[in-house]
Amino acid sequence: MMERYPFFESGKLAGYVRTFSDFVEVLRGGSHLYLWEGERGLLHGGRGDFLKAVYEPPLEAPAGAGGSLEERVRAAAEAVGDKLRGRRVMVDFSGGKDSTLNLLAVAELSELVGFRAIPVYVHVPYLEPPSCIDHAERIAGRLGLELEVVEADRRMMLFYLSRDGLPRRGTRWCTFLKMRALREAMKAVGADFEAKAERVAESGKRAEKLSKTFARTAYLAGKTLNLVYDLPIERLALELVSRRLVHPHYLEGLPRVSCSLCPYKGLYELAISRRHELEDWGLVEHAARRVHQRYYHAVPWEEFWGYALWRYDPTLAIIRLRERSLADAGSSLGLEEVQRMFSSLWREENLEALREILKQPRGALAEALPAR
């Protein structure tokens, strides 16, 4: 995750925090990098080829902060209302911040313009907490919508877990199964358009893609509707917190909602996600052990599982393990402290501080951060 999140102390902006690779980066009185190790992050000196290979510079905040959600919905109605009127719009809905605000905006737009909004949730069995379905159903119900819940093919999930083990970076077979379920759902509900919630600020690749997609038309590109693509994290948080539509995982300190063992999560995120209830943790660990014995036997099981080396192909897993020994650790940052940083963005007591951020240039705020 490349986006910086503001964090707050005593109702005031205290700094910015983000995750990338297995690092947590804290901007407060300078930039501090912590390489995650178990329940804590170890301060990294910021030197060496290891860091150069994994460092991902943060993206600049997008310029879509101005105006309320209601103003955005009215602008979308004027821009694309005629094309949507009387149609069916399937809304990809995960319950995360982006998809929740997009669903809220699409629901309000449907009332203003006159079309049917159909939220669809794709559950990934074995890898995703079933409790996420409950949250998604609650949110949809609060917006007066009936949620369509589908799931990735269980038989194929078991096949891939048995053959390939857990999904890893570069070969996320789970994404293929999830997208297939979504395509089937779109046909089943007879959707004319699909509402997605990708945002420019999430990653460099996504920023490039969305900038090209929506360069000529706002909100609607072909058959894809997106009402949040240019919004910064502060705007999303303000809108969701003020309406009490926050996913519980954010209040636990997770920066995103995804499968518990997503290979693109860092070790900080996995330390929290491993506490979540899955259908069968034993099945998941058994799949990991089988692929470890088959392809990763040069790495001890404890390190393979503890450092989540299943996220990488076997050659890269060994390199990643060796590179950890090159990190020069100084002071540490505890898990609970980072959880407080990330979760502070989603707490009602910080709403006024969020409003202040949206009134000012981001650079000016960074310069005014307290030293530590």
C-alpha positions in Angstrom: 0.0 0.0 0.0 1.6 3.3 -1.1 -0.9 5.8 0.2 -0.1 7.7 3.4 -2.7 7.8 6.1 -2.9 10.7 8.5 -2.9 9.7 12.2 -4.1 11.7 15.2 -3.3 12.2 18.8 -5.6 14.2 21.2 -7.8 15.2 18.3 -4.9 16.8 16.3 -2.9 15.7 13.3 0.3 14.0 14.6 1.8 12.5 11.4 1.3 10.1 8.5 1.7 6.4 8.4 1.7 3.8 5.6 2.8 0.3 4.8 4.8 -1.1 1.9 6.4 -4.5 1.5 7.2 -5.5 5.1 7.9 -2.0 6.3 5.8 0.5 8.2 6.8 4.1 7.4 6.0 6.9 9.9 6.3 10.5 8.9 6.7 12.6 12.1 9.7 14.8 12.6 11.2 13.1 9.6 10.6 9.8 7.9 11.2 6.6 10.0 11.2 3.1 8.5 10.4 0.0 10.6 11.0 -3.5 9.2 8.3 -5.7 10.7 9.4 -8.6 13.0 6.7 -10.5 14.9 4.8 -8.1 17.1 7.0 -5.0 16.5 8.8 -3.0 13.8 12.6 -2.6 14.0 13.9 0.8 13.0 15.8 0.5 9.7 18.7 2.8 8.8 17.4 3.4 5.3 20.6 2.1 3.6 21.6 -0.8 1.5 20.5 -2.6 -1.7 17.7 -4.3 0.3 15.8 -1.1 0.9 16.5 0.2 -2.7 14.9 -3.0 -4.0 11.7 -2.7 -2.0 11.1 1.0 -1.3 8.0 2.4 -2.9 7.8 6.2 -2.7 4.4 7.5 -1.7 2.1 9.0 -4.3 1.0 12.6 -4.2 -2.5 13.1 -2.9 -5.0 13.5 -5.7 -6.8 16.8 -6.3 -10.3 15.6 -5.8 -10.8 16.7 -2.2 -13.0 19.6 -2.8 -16.8 19.5 -2.3 -19.1 17.2 -0.4 -20.4 13.8 -1.5 -23.7 15.4 -2.2 -22.1 17.9 -4.6 -20.3 15.1 -6.3 -23.5 13.1 -6.8 -25.2 16.1 -8.3 -22.3 16.7 -10.7 -22.4 13.0 -11.7 -26.1 13.2 -12.3 -25.6 16.1 -14.7 -22.7 14.5 -16.4 -23.9 10.9 -16.9 -27.5 10.7 -15.6 -29.0 10.4 -19.1 -26.9 7.3 -19.8 -27.8 5.6 -16.6 -31.5 6.4 -16.3 -33.7 3.3 -16.3 -30.7 0.9 -16.4 -29.3 -1.7 -14.0 -25.9 -0.9 -12.3 -24.0 -3.7 -10.5 -21.9 -2.3 -7.7 -18.7 -4.2 -6.8 -18.9 -4.2 -3.0 -16.3 -5.5 -0.6 -17.3 -3.5 2.5 -13.9 -1.6 2.4 -13.6 2.1 2.4 -13.5 2.7 -1.4 -16.4 0.4 -2.2 -18.5 1.6 0.7 -18.3 5.2 -0.3 -18.8 4.3 -4.0 -21.9 2.3 -3.0 -23.2 5.2 -1.0 -22.7 7.6 -3.9 -24.2 5.2 -6.4 -27.2 4.7 -4.2 -27.8 8.4 -3.9 -27.2 8.9 -7.6 -29.8 6.1 -8.4 -32.4 8.0 -6.4 -31.6 11.3 -8.1 -31.4 9.9 -11.7 -33.6 6.8 -11.6 -31.8 3.5 -12.1 -31.4 0.3 -10.1 -28.3 -0.2 -8.0 -27.4 -3.8 -7.3 -24.5 -4.4 -4.8 -22.7 -7.7 -5.3 -20.3 -9.1 -2.8 -17.9 -11.9 -3.8 -16.8 -14.1 -0.9 -13.5 -16.0 -1.2 -14.0 -19.2 0.9 -11.3 -20.5 3.1 -9.1 -17.3 2.7 -11.6 -14.6 3.8 -13.3 -14.1 7.2 -17.0 -15.0 6.9 -17.7 -12.0 9.3 -17.0 -9.7 6.4 -20.2 -10.9 4.7 -22.2 -9.9 7.8 -20.7 -6.4 7.7 -21.4 -6.0 4.0 -25.0 -7.0 4.5 -25.4 -4.5 7.3 -24.1 -1.7 5.2 -26.2 -2.5 2.2 -29.3 -2.8 4.5 -28.6 0.6 6.0 -28.6 2.1 2.5 -31.9 0.4 1.7 -30.3 -2.1 -0.8 -30.4 -5.9 -1.0 -27.0 -7.4 -1.2 -26.3 -10.2 -3.7 -23.7 -12.5 -2.2 -21.8 -14.9 -4.4 -18.6 -16.8 -3.9 -15.6 -18.1 -5.7 -16.0 -21.7 -6.8 -15.2 -23.8 -3.6 -14.2 -26.8 -5.6 -11.7 -24.8 -7.5 -10.5 -23.1 -4.4 -9.7 -26.5 -2.8 -8.0 -27.6 -6.1 -5.6 -24.6 -6.2 -4.9 -24.8 -2.4 -3.9 -28.4 -2.8 -1.9 -28.0 -6.0 -0.3 -24.5 -5.6 -0.7 -23.7 -1.9 -1.6 -20.2 -0.8 -1.8 -17.5 -3.5 1.5 -15.7 -4.0 2.6 -12.5 -5.6 2.5 -12.7 -9.4 0.3 -15.8 -9.4 -2.8 -14.8 -7.5 -5.1 -17.6 -8.6 -7.7 -16.4 -6.1 -8.2 -13.2 -8.1 -9.1 -15.2 -11.3 -11.7 -17.2 -9.4 -13.1 -14.0 -7.7 -13.3 -12.1 -11.0 -15.0 -15.1 -12.7 -17.7 -15.1 -10.0 -18.2 -11.4 -10.5 -18.6 -11.8 -14.2 -21.1 -14.5 -13.7 -23.0 -12.3 -11.2 -23.1 -9.5 -13.7 -24.8 -11.7 -16.2 -27.2 -13.1 -13.6 -28.5 -9.7 -12.5 -28.7 -8.4 -16.0 -26.5 -5.4 -15.4 -26.0 -2.7 -18.0 -23.1 -1.0 -16.2 -20.6 -2.0 -13.5 -19.7 0.4 -10.7 -16.1 0.0 -9.5 -14.2 1.8 -6.7 -10.6 1.9 -7.7 -8.7 5.1 -6.6 -5.8 7.0 -8.1 -4.0 7.2 -4.7 -3.8 3.5 -4.0 -0.8 2.7 -6.2 1.3 4.0 -9.1 -0.1 1.4 -11.6 -3.6 2.3 -10.6 -3.0 6.0 -10.8 -1.7 5.6 -14.4 -4.6 3.4 -15.4 -7.3 5.6 -13.9 -5.8 8.8 -15.2 -6.0 7.4 -18.8 -9.4 5.9 -18.3 -11.1 9.0 -17.0 -9.0 11.6 -18.9 -11.8 12.6 -21.2 -15.0 11.7 -19.3 -15.7 12.1 -15.6 -17.3 9.2 -13.6 -18.3 7.0 -16.6 -15.8 5.2 -18.9 -17.5 2.8 -21.3 -19.6 0.6 -19.1 -17.7 1.4 -15.9 -19.0 3.8 -13.3 -16.6 5.2 -10.7 -17.6 8.0 -8.4 -14.5 7.9 -6.1 -11.5 7.5 -8.4 -9.9 10.9 -7.6 -10.7 11.2 -3.9 -7.9 11.3 -1.2 -8.1 9.1 1.9 -9.1 12.0 4.1 -12.3 12.6 2.1 -13.3 9.0 2.3 -12.7 8.9 6.0 -14.7 12.0 6.6 -17.7 10.8 4.7 -17.7 7.3 6.2 -16.9 8.2 9.8 -19.6 10.9 9.9 -22.1 8.3 8.6 -20.8 5.5 10.8 -20.1 3.2 7.9 -16.6 2.1 8.9 -15.5 -1.5 8.5 -14.4 -3.0 11.9 -11.0 -4.1 10.4 -10.0 -0.4 10.1 -10.7 0.1 13.8 -8.3 -2.9 14.4 -5.6 -0.9 12.7 -5.7 -2.6 9.3 -5.2 -0.2 6.4 -7.3 -2.2 3.9 -10.0 -4.9 3.8 -8.9 -8.1 2.0 -8.4 -11.8 2.5 -6.7 -12.7 5.7 -3.7 -14.2 3.9 -3.5 -11.9 0.9 0.1 -12.2 -0.5 0.3 -8.4 -1.0 -0.2 -7.8 2.7 2.9 -6.9 4.8 3.9 -8.6 8.0 2.3 -5.8 10.1 -1.0 -6.5 8.4 -0.7 -10.3 8.6 0.1 -10.0 12.4 -3.5 -8.7 12.8 -5.2 -10.7 10.1 -4.0 -14.0 11.5 -6.2 -13.4 14.5 -9.4 -13.4 12.3 -11.6 -16.4 12.3 -11.6 -18.4 9.0 -13.7 -21.4 8.0 -10.7 -23.7 8.5 -7.3 -22.5 9.6 -6.1 -26.1 9.7 -6.9 -26.5 6.0 -5.0 -23.3 5.2 -1.9 -24.3 7.2 -2.0 -27.8 5.7 -1.9 -26.3 2.2 1.0 -24.1 3.2 2.9 -27.1 4.7 2.4 -29.2 1.6 3.8 -26.5 -0.7 6.6 -25.8 1.7 7.7 -29.5 1.6 7.4 -29.5 -2.2 9.2 -26.3 -3.1 10.6 -24.4 -0.1 12.3 -27.2 1.9 15.6 -25.1 1.9 13.8 -22.8 4.4 12.8 -24.0 7.9 9.1 -24.2 8.3 9.0 -21.8 11.3 10.6 -19.1 9.2 8.6 -19.9 6.1 5.3 -19.6 8.1 6.4 -16.8 10.4 7.7 -14.5 7.7 4.9 -15.5 5.3 7.4 -16.5 2.7 4.6 -18.3 0.8 3.9 -14.8 -0.6 7.0 -15.2 -2.9 8.2 -17.8 -5.4 10.8 -20.2 -3.9 13.9 -18.4 -5.2 12.7 -14.9 -4.0 11.6 -16.3 -0.7 15.2 -17.4 0.1 16.5 -14.0 -0.9 13.9 -12.2 1.2 14.9 -14.3 4.2 18.6 -13.5 3.8 18.0 -9.8 3.2 16.3 -9.5 6.6 19.6 -10.1 8.3 21.0 -7.0 6.5 18.6 -4.6 8.2 20.3 -2.5 10.9 17.8 -2.4 13.7 17.7 0.4 16.3 14.7 1.3 18.4 11.4 -0.5 17.8 7.7 0.4 17.3 5.1 -1.8 18.9 2.1 -3.4 17.2 -0.4 -1.7 19.4 1.1 1.8 18.7 0.8 1.3 14.9 -2.7 0.0 15.3 -3.6 3.2 17.2 -2.1 5.2 14.4 -4.0 3.5 11.6 -7.3 3.3 13.5 -7.2 6.9 14.6 -8.3 7.9 11.1 -11.6 6.1 11.6 -12.6 7.5 15.0 -15.3 10.1 15.5 -13.2 12.2 17.9 -10.9 13.1 15.0 -13.6 14.4 12.6 -12.7 18.1 13.1 -9.1 17.4 12.5 -10.0 15.6 9.3 -12.0 18.7 8.2 -9.0 20.9 8.8 -6.8 18.7 6.7 -9.1 19.0 3.7 -9.0 22.8 4.0 -5.3 23.0 3.6 -2.6 21.9 1.1 -1.1 18.5 2.0 2.5 19.8 1.8 1.8 22.6 4.3 0.4 20.1 6.8 3.5 17.8 6.4 5.8 20.8 7.1 3.9 21.7 10.3 4.0 18.2 11.8 5.4 18.1 15.4 8.9 16.8 15.7 9.7 13.7 17.7 
